Amino acid sequence: MFVVGASLLWAFALLWVGLTGAANPPNAQGWLAWLVSLAGSLVCHQRPERSFHLASIPFPVCARCTGIYLGSACVAVRALRSQLGPVNVFGSPGALLGASGVPAAATLSYEWLTGLVPSNAVRAATGLPLGVVVTFLIVALLDSEADESSPAWGSE
């Protein structure tokens, strides 16, 4: 349940910083927004030209990271509504995780080879599968540990 709550809270925090326009302290709202941006700096390059903006304030993470966290939040909402059950896709969780990284790797390779940067919408869309799969696997694993009679992954 912690993973589900954290996924939802983080996705909300990213949107909240842009919606409030609170990028700097001195008030409580500004301090909270600053903390979210600081946390974002630990996991992301935060380049403004590669980030979505709301009210002319860049998100605390880039577009690709935003896609990852929104994908994670979607799975979290689904996990709140029902149990995910065993995972048996592509034969192993590693293969599923690898496949989910292909879109991001493809756009990154394209960018490095051509020097052209895909739009933020494309970058966010390539992050979505990673967020969905990583959170799905974590929630499925935690659910299976809570219910010892159910394996984390389907039989191989």
C-alpha positions in Angstrom: 0.0 0.0 0.0 3.0 2.3 0.6 4.1 2.0 -3.0 0.6 2.8 -4.2 0.3 5.9 -2.0 3.8 7.1 -2.8 3.1 6.8 -6.5 -0.1 8.8 -6.3 1.4 11.4 -4.0 4.5 12.0 -6.2 2.4 12.3 -9.4 0.1 14.8 -7.6 3.1 16.8 -6.2 4.6 17.2 -9.8 1.3 18.6 -11.1 0.8 20.7 -8.0 4.1 22.6 -8.4 3.1 23.8 -11.8 -0.5 24.5 -10.9 0.4 26.6 -7.9 3.2 28.5 -9.6 5.0 28.2 -6.2 8.6 27.7 -7.2 10.4 29.6 -4.5 10.1 30.0 -0.7 9.3 32.1 1.7 5.7 30.9 2.4 4.7 27.3 3.3 3.4 26.6 -0.2 6.7 27.8 -1.7 8.7 25.7 0.7 6.7 22.6 -0.2 7.1 23.3 -3.9 10.9 23.8 -3.4 11.1 20.5 -1.6 9.4 18.7 -4.4 11.8 20.4 -6.9 14.7 19.4 -4.8 13.5 15.8 -4.7 13.1 15.9 -8.5 16.7 17.1 -8.8 17.9 13.8 -7.2 16.3 11.7 -10.0 16.2 14.0 -13.1 18.3 16.5 -15.0 15.4 19.0 -14.8 16.2 20.8 -18.1 13.4 23.4 -18.6 13.3 22.9 -22.4 12.7 19.2 -21.8 10.0 19.7 -19.2 6.3 20.5 -19.3 5.3 23.9 -18.0 2.1 25.0 -16.2 1.7 28.7 -15.5 5.2 29.2 -16.9 6.7 27.0 -14.1 8.6 23.9 -15.3 7.7 20.6 -13.8 10.2 19.4 -11.2 11.2 16.6 -13.6 11.5 16.3 -17.4 8.8 15.1 -19.7 10.1 11.5 -19.8 10.2 11.3 -16.0 6.7 12.8 -15.9 5.5 10.0 -18.2 7.2 7.4 -15.9 5.5 8.9 -12.8 2.1 9.2 -14.4 2.3 5.6 -15.7 3.2 4.6 -12.1 0.2 6.6 -10.8 -2.2 4.8 -13.3 -1.1 1.4 -12.0 -1.4 2.7 -8.4 -5.0 3.7 -9.1 -5.7 0.3 -10.6 -4.1 -1.4 -7.7 -6.4 0.4 -5.3 -9.4 -0.8 -7.2 -8.5 -4.5 -7.4 -5.7 -7.0 -6.8 -3.4 -7.3 -9.8 -2.8 -11.0 -9.6 0.2 -13.1 -10.9 2.3 -11.8 -13.7 3.2 -14.0 -16.6 4.0 -11.9 -19.6 6.9 -12.6 -22.0 8.0 -15.4 -19.6 9.8 -13.3 -17.0 9.6 -10.0 -15.2 13.0 -9.1 -16.6 11.8 -9.5 -20.2 8.8 -7.4 -19.5 10.9 -4.7 -17.9 13.3 -4.7 -20.8 10.5 -4.4 -23.3 9.0 -1.5 -21.4 12.3 0.4 -21.8 12.5 0.0 -25.6 10.5 3.2 -26.5 12.6 5.4 -24.2 15.8 3.8 -25.5 14.7 4.2 -29.1 14.0 8.0 -28.7 17.2 8.5 -26.7 19.2 6.7 -29.5 17.4 8.8 -32.1 18.3 11.9 -30.3 21.9 11.0 -29.9 22.3 9.9 -33.5 20.5 12.7 -35.2 20.8 15.6 -32.7 17.0 16.1 -33.0 15.0 16.2 -29.8 11.6 14.6 -29.9 8.7 16.7 -28.5 7.9 16.6 -24.8 4.7 14.7 -25.5 6.7 12.0 -27.3 9.3 11.8 -24.5 6.5 11.5 -21.9 4.8 8.8 -23.9 8.0 6.8 -24.0 8.3 7.0 -20.2 4.7 5.7 -19.6 5.5 2.0 -20.2 8.4 2.1 -17.8 6.3 3.6 -15.0 3.5 1.2 -15.7 5.6 -1.9 -15.7 7.9 -1.1 -12.8 5.0 -0.2 -10.5 3.0 -3.2 -11.8 5.9 -5.6 -11.0 6.5 -4.0 -7.5 2.8 -4.1 -6.6 2.4 -7.7 -7.9 5.5 -8.8 -5.9 4.3 -7.1 -2.7 0.8 -8.6 -3.1 2.3 -12.1 -3.6 4.4 -11.7 -0.5 1.3 -10.7 1.5 -0.5 -13.7 0.1 2.1 -16.5 0.4 -0.2 -19.0 -1.4 0.1 -17.0 -4.7 3.4 -16.8 -6.6 4.7 -13.4 -7.6 5.1 -14.4 -11.2 3.3 -17.1 -13.1 5.0 -20.5 -13.5 7.7 -20.6 -16.1 
